[in-house]
Amino acid sequence: MPRYLLAVYGPAERTAFGNYPSKDAMLQAFADTGEFNAKLERDGHFVFADGLQAASSATTVDARGEAPVFTPGPIIQSEKHIDGFWVIEAANLDEALALAAEGSKACRGTIEVRPFQTEESITALLDS
């Protein structure tokens, strides 16, 4: 079954409660996201999911030269960054998009859906 990344985006600047306006809102979003995760597992879609620390905690690594260069911070300076993600299995893009809509509602974040590369997609690219 095809796999998809559901990347949850939120503002780069976080409040005391992450991207939520209050502690209660954060706890409710966590509970709703937990229920969504349980549904994904029950329905056979769940592969892996997790939340991420703030983008400011990132370190960018570039080892293309003679010595690796380590730079504090995210590679892209942006108003929005990935806050967390799911890796799911879905029959097709339409099903992945429907699940992303449920996840977006549960976590109260914007979700980008991207299919993983497959042998077929790489072969098609090489044949073109």
N, C-alpha and C positions, 0 to 999 in steps of 0.2 A: 504494500500500500504506500502511496506517495507520502512523503514527510514535508511539513511546512513549519517555518519559523513564524511565530506570532510575537513580534517585538512590541513591547509596551513603551510608549514614549511619554515623557512628562517634562515639565519645565526644568531648566538647568538649576535655577535657584529654588531651593527647598525651604519649606517652613519648618518649625520645630517638630511637626508631625509628618515629615516627608512632603508629599504633594497634596496633603489633605488639610482642610481648614481647621480641624479640631481633632482631639484624641478620639472622641466618639465616632467621628466620620472615618478616621483611619481604621479603628477596630471593626466597624461595620463593613468597610471595604475588604478587610482581611477575611472576615467571616464569609462574605459573599464569594470571594475568590476561592476560599477553601471549599465551598460547596460546588463551585464550578470545576475545580480540580477533581473532586470526587466524581462528578458527572463524567468528566473526560475519562477517568479510570474505569468507571462502570461500563461505559460505552466502547471501550477499547481504543480510544484516541490518544491517551496520555503516553508520552515517551519521557519527557523531562520538563521541569519548570523551576524557575527560581527568580528571586529579586536581586537587584544589584545595588551596591553602595552608590553614593552620589558620583557623578562623572568627575568631580574634582578629585576623587580618590584614585583615578586611573593613572597609569604610567604608559606612555607610548614608547615602543621599542622598534628601532630601525637597525637591522643588522646587515643591510645591503652593502655596506662599505667594509673597510678593513677591520674596524672595531665597532661593536654595537653602540648605538647612541640611545640613552634612556632619558626621556623627557617627561617631567611631571605633567599630569593633566591629560585630557582626552585628545585624540588626534584632530578632531574637528571642533572648533569653537562655534557653538550654536546656542540658540535659545531653548532647544529641546534636545534631550538625550534619552537613550534607552534606560529605562528604570528596571525592567525585568523582561522575562520572555517565557514562552512555552514552545516546546518542540512537540508537534502532534502528528498523528497519522490520520489522513482523511482520504476518502475515495477519490476526491477531485477538488479543484479550486473552489467550486460553489459550496461544497460542504465545509471546507476550511474557512471560507468567508463567513458562513453562518455561525460557526463556532467562535470565530474572532469577534463577531458582534456580541455574542453572549459574554465572552471574556472581557470585552471593553466595558460592558454594562457592569459586570461584577467588580472589576478593579478600578473603574472610573478613570480609564486612561485611553488614549488613542493608540490603536494597534495597526502596525504595518504587517502585512502577510506576504511571505516570500517562500516560494517552493525551494527545496533543496535540489542541488544538481543530481542528476541520475545518469547512469550509463547511457541511457537513451538520449538524454538532452545533450550530453557531450558528443556522442556519435553523430547526432544531427548537426551540431555545430561544425564538427570536423568534415562532414560530407558536403557542407554548403560552400 
